[in-house]
Amino acid sequence: MGILTLVRHGQASFFSADYDQLSDAGHAQSRALGEYWVRHEVTFDTLYVGPRRRHRQTLEGVAAVYAKHGLALPTPIEVPELDEHDGLTVVRHVLRERGKLSDEPTPGDPGGAERERLVRSFFRHYLEIMNEWARGTVVVPAVESWEEFRARSLRGLDLMCVGAGNAAAFTSGGLVSSATGWVLGLDNDRVLELSAAVRNTALTELRHSDRKRSLVTFNSLPHLPDPRTVTGV
């Protein structure tokens, strides 16, 4: 019997020119996770990390806390299958085609109410278009399809759910929801609903054996007890 903990990356820089790096809040969330695991004497036999900078930065934040306490973590194994889908590219492509690109958040880092307004505006289009993409009514050339992404996420799950021991994988929210969907037998609509719920540095635990995979926890944030530190993008 083994346990695989899927970790969504810390808050990335959604409104900046380069999304693929943690914000100050994202770095703080990663450190908080590390402190929580150290405090509860959590150890891992295997670590996996996705190919994005935000995945590795989240892992590095956790590892730095372990090192501060004189503890070591296993050398991480990079797994390309842990990459996120390319939904943002799909949404931008469709918004451009429909003449709604001006509704997309612009570069910069607004705060407070303005940030919340931009998030709501963008994701109103995002979820609508993602559902169309998943149903196959939206196709973007040279972009991995939703079905290809789902198949890739299953390959990653098969690769990591092996043997006994405790493992963790640092990845993105879409991958977390897709993997959870495979374990629970959910359809695409339900997987997308889950993806909208996954919070930054949230933990999703899967128990696996040779015969069965089951969900233990989903979207857990024991290391972020203050709601003000919880983010979704």
C-alpha positions as CSV (number, residue, x, y, z in Angstrom):
1,M,0.0,0.0,0.0
2,G,1.3,3.5,-0.9
3,I,0.2,7.1,-0.5
4,L,0.7,9.7,-3.2
5,T,0.1,13.3,-2.2
6,L,-0.5,15.7,-5.1
7,V,0.5,19.3,-4.3
8,R,-0.8,22.1,-6.4
9,H,1.9,24.8,-6.8
10,G,1.8,28.0,-4.8
11,Q,0.2,31.2,-6.2
12,A,1.8,32.0,-9.5
13,S,2.1,35.5,-11.1
14,F,-1.2,35.4,-13.0
15,F,-1.3,39.1,-13.8
16,S,2.4,39.5,-14.7
17,A,4.2,39.2,-18.0
18,D,5.5,35.7,-16.9
19,Y,2.9,33.6,-15.2
20,D,5.2,30.7,-14.5
21,Q,6.8,31.9,-11.3
22,L,5.6,32.1,-7.8
23,S,4.3,35.4,-6.4
24,D,5.4,36.5,-2.9
25,A,2.2,34.9,-1.6
26,G,3.1,31.7,-3.4
27,H,6.5,31.5,-1.8
28,A,5.0,32.1,1.6
29,Q,2.4,29.3,1.0
30,S,5.2,26.9,0.0
31,R,7.2,27.7,3.2
32,A,4.0,27.2,5.3
33,L,3.6,23.8,3.8
34,G,7.2,22.9,4.6
35,E,6.8,24.1,8.2
36,Y,3.6,22.1,8.6
37,W,5.2,18.9,7.3
38,V,8.3,19.3,9.5
39,R,6.1,20.0,12.5
40,H,4.2,16.8,11.9
41,E,7.4,14.8,11.1
42,V,6.2,14.0,7.6
43,T,8.8,12.1,5.5
44,F,8.8,11.0,1.9
45,D,10.3,8.0,0.1
46,T,9.9,9.6,-3.3
47,L,9.3,13.1,-4.7
48,Y,8.1,14.0,-8.1
49,V,8.0,17.4,-9.7
50,G,6.4,18.8,-12.9
51,P,8.4,20.6,-15.6
52,R,7.3,24.1,-14.8
53,R,9.2,26.7,-12.8
54,R,6.2,27.2,-10.5
55,H,6.2,23.5,-9.7
56,R,9.9,23.4,-8.8
57,Q,9.8,26.7,-6.9
58,T,7.0,25.3,-4.7
59,L,9.1,22.2,-4.0
60,E,12.2,24.3,-3.3
61,G,10.3,26.4,-0.8
62,V,9.3,23.2,1.1
63,A,12.9,21.8,0.8
64,A,14.4,25.0,2.2
65,V,12.3,24.6,5.4
66,Y,13.4,21.0,5.7
67,A,17.1,22.1,5.3
68,K,16.6,24.8,7.9
69,H,15.7,22.1,10.4
70,G,18.6,19.9,9.4
71,L,16.4,17.5,7.4
72,A,16.8,16.2,3.9
73,L,14.3,15.3,1.2
74,P,14.8,12.7,-1.6
75,T,16.1,14.0,-4.9
76,P,13.1,14.9,-6.9
77,I,12.3,13.1,-10.1
78,E,11.0,15.4,-12.9
79,V,7.9,13.9,-14.6
80,P,6.8,15.6,-17.8
81,E,3.3,14.1,-17.4
82,L,2.8,16.4,-14.4
83,D,2.6,19.4,-16.7
84,E,-0.6,21.5,-16.7
85,H,-2.9,21.5,-19.7
86,D,-2.7,24.5,-22.1
87,G,-6.1,25.9,-21.2
88,L,-4.9,29.5,-21.0
89,T,-3.7,29.3,-24.6
90,V,-7.0,27.9,-25.7
91,V,-8.9,30.6,-23.8
92,R,-6.8,33.4,-25.3
93,H,-7.2,32.0,-28.8
94,V,-11.0,31.8,-28.5
95,L,-11.3,35.2,-26.9
96,R,-9.3,36.7,-29.7
97,E,-11.5,35.0,-32.3
98,R,-14.6,36.3,-30.6
99,G,-13.3,39.8,-30.2
100,K,-13.3,39.6,-26.4
101,L,-9.6,39.7,-25.7
102,S,-10.0,43.1,-24.0
103,D,-11.7,41.2,-21.2
104,E,-8.5,39.3,-20.4
105,P,-6.5,40.4,-17.4
106,T,-3.7,42.7,-18.6
107,P,-0.1,42.5,-17.4
108,G,0.6,44.1,-14.0
109,D,-0.3,43.1,-10.5
110,P,-3.5,44.8,-9.3
111,G,-4.6,44.2,-5.8
112,G,-7.7,44.1,-3.7
113,A,-11.1,44.6,-5.3
114,E,-9.6,45.3,-8.7
115,R,-7.7,42.0,-8.7
116,E,-10.9,40.2,-7.7
117,R,-12.9,41.9,-10.5
118,L,-10.4,40.9,-13.1
119,V,-10.3,37.3,-11.8
120,R,-14.0,37.0,-12.0
121,S,-14.2,38.6,-15.4
122,F,-11.5,36.3,-16.9
123,F,-12.7,33.1,-15.4
124,R,-16.3,33.7,-16.4
125,H,-15.0,33.2,-20.0
126,Y,-12.4,30.7,-18.9
127,L,-14.8,28.1,-17.5
128,E,-17.2,28.5,-20.4
129,I,-14.5,28.0,-23.0
130,M,-12.8,25.1,-21.1
131,N,-16.1,23.2,-21.2
132,E,-16.4,23.8,-24.9
133,W,-12.8,22.6,-25.4
134,A,-13.4,19.5,-23.3
135,R,-16.5,18.6,-25.4
136,G,-14.5,19.0,-28.6
137,T,-16.4,22.0,-29.9
138,V,-13.3,24.1,-29.6
139,V,-10.1,23.0,-31.3
140,V,-6.9,25.0,-31.3
141,P,-4.2,24.0,-33.8
142,A,-0.9,22.8,-32.4
143,V,-2.3,22.6,-28.8
144,E,-2.6,19.4,-26.9
145,S,-6.3,18.5,-26.9
146,W,-8.3,18.0,-23.7
147,E,-8.5,14.2,-24.3
148,E,-4.8,14.1,-24.9
149,F,-4.2,15.9,-21.6
150,R,-6.5,13.5,-19.8
151,A,-4.6,10.5,-21.2
152,R,-1.3,12.1,-20.2
153,S,-2.5,12.6,-16.7
154,L,-3.4,9.0,-16.4
155,R,0.0,8.0,-17.7
156,G,1.5,10.1,-14.9
157,L,-0.8,8.6,-12.3
158,D,0.2,5.1,-13.5
159,L,3.9,6.0,-13.2
160,M,3.7,7.4,-9.7
161,C,1.2,4.9,-8.1
162,V,3.7,2.1,-7.8
163,G,5.0,0.2,-4.8
164,A,4.6,1.0,-1.1
165,G,5.8,4.1,0.7
166,N,5.0,7.8,0.9
167,A,5.4,10.0,-2.2
168,A,4.5,13.6,-3.1
169,A,4.2,15.2,-6.5
170,F,4.3,18.9,-7.2
171,T,2.1,19.9,-10.1
172,S,-0.8,22.1,-11.2
173,G,-4.5,22.2,-10.5
174,G,-5.7,20.8,-13.8
175,L,-3.5,17.7,-13.3
176,V,-4.8,17.3,-9.7
177,S,-8.4,17.4,-10.8
178,S,-7.8,15.1,-13.8
179,A,-6.0,12.5,-11.6
180,T,-8.8,12.7,-9.0
181,G,-11.3,12.2,-11.8
182,W,-9.6,9.0,-12.9
183,V,-9.6,7.7,-9.4
184,L,-13.3,8.5,-8.8
185,G,-14.5,7.7,-12.4
186,L,-15.7,11.3,-13.1
187,D,-16.7,12.7,-16.4
188,N,-15.1,15.8,-18.0
189,D,-17.7,18.2,-16.6
190,R,-17.0,17.1,-13.1
191,V,-13.3,17.2,-13.6
192,L,-13.5,20.8,-14.7
193,E,-15.7,21.6,-11.7
194,L,-13.0,20.2,-9.5
195,S,-10.3,22.1,-11.3
196,A,-12.0,25.4,-10.4
197,A,-11.9,24.4,-6.7
198,V,-8.3,23.4,-6.3
199,R,-6.4,26.0,-4.2
200,N,-2.7,26.9,-4.2
201,T,-0.5,24.4,-2.3
202,A,-3.6,22.3,-1.6
203,L,-3.0,18.6,-0.8
204,T,-4.8,15.7,-2.5
205,E,-4.0,12.3,-1.1
206,L,-4.4,9.1,-3.0
207,R,-4.0,5.6,-1.5
208,H,-3.0,2.9,-4.0
209,S,-2.2,-0.7,-4.2
210,D,-1.8,-3.2,-7.1
211,R,-5.6,-3.6,-7.2
212,K,-7.1,-0.3,-6.2
213,R,-6.7,3.5,-6.0
214,S,-8.8,5.5,-3.7
215,L,-9.2,9.2,-2.6
216,V,-8.1,10.0,1.0
217,T,-8.3,13.8,1.0
218,F,-9.0,16.4,-1.7
219,N,-8.0,20.1,-1.7
220,S,-6.8,20.1,1.9
221,L,-5.1,23.1,3.4
222,P,-4.1,22.3,7.0
223,H,-1.0,24.5,6.6
224,L,-3.0,27.6,5.8
225,P,-5.4,28.1,8.7
226,D,-5.8,31.8,8.0
227,P,-8.4,32.2,5.1
228,R,-6.6,35.4,4.0
229,T,-3.6,33.3,2.9
230,V,-5.7,31.0,0.7
231,T,-5.7,31.7,-3.1
232,G,-7.0,30.1,-6.2
233,V,-4.9,31.6,-8.9
